[in-house]
Amino acid sequence: MEGLKGLLRHVPAYVLLQRVVGADKLRYRCIDEVKAGETVLDIGCGPAYYFPRLPQPLKYHGFDTDAPYIDWATQHFGGENASFHCGIFDEAAARSLPQIDVVLLLGLLHHLSDEQCTDLLNLAASVLSPGGRVVSVDTCFEPSQGRISRWMSENDRGEYVRDPAGFEKLALQSFGQVEGEVINDVTHIPASYWMMRMTAPSSL
């Protein structure tokens, strides 16, 4: 396992694995939610290999705790309209940003406890511009998934894989409107994911 983690810190190997399993297509589905001219906050961006797929022009702020990923993203995509930050997205980081039109949480919430999810979603809600939205996608359990898909969910590296109702319950603590859908037709290996669009932040 440690050998695999070491390999995945090598960005080309990480990107190749994403493409082999089809996880890149899952992220592309999510970033279709972004429109040209918007300001985007991507929490847990990794190397942000999908950045060239985002509609231009836009303003982009990426956060991740993995320094090699951030260094790679900065080298390849950093510039006047794209900044990458190594560290946890916290209240100080939130205060440093302009208002955000879209917050991306791609494959993040199922790694966080309920309390951590609530704190993060509240923070994401606090930086949104009027009419802004949060888009998330996570491995999930859902009734229609087959045995391979369920095995994938059970053995995901995330310790907090939930069913759609569990994710939605957390989102509704921070947002007045939550729309969700199961995605199970994009990866090459059978797997189920829950994608949410969260709008109308609750009073914090």
Secondary structure, DSSP 8 states (H G I E B T S, - for coil): -HHHHHHHTSHHHHHHHHHHHTHHHHHHHHHTT--TT-EEEEET-TT-TTGGGS-SS-EEEEEES-HHHHHHHHHHH-BTTEEEEES---HHHHHTS--EEEEEEES-GGGS-HHHHHHHHHHHHHTEEEEEEEEEEEEB--TT--HHHHHHHHT-S-S--B-HHHHHHHHTTTEEEEEEEEE-SSSSS---EEEEEEEEE---
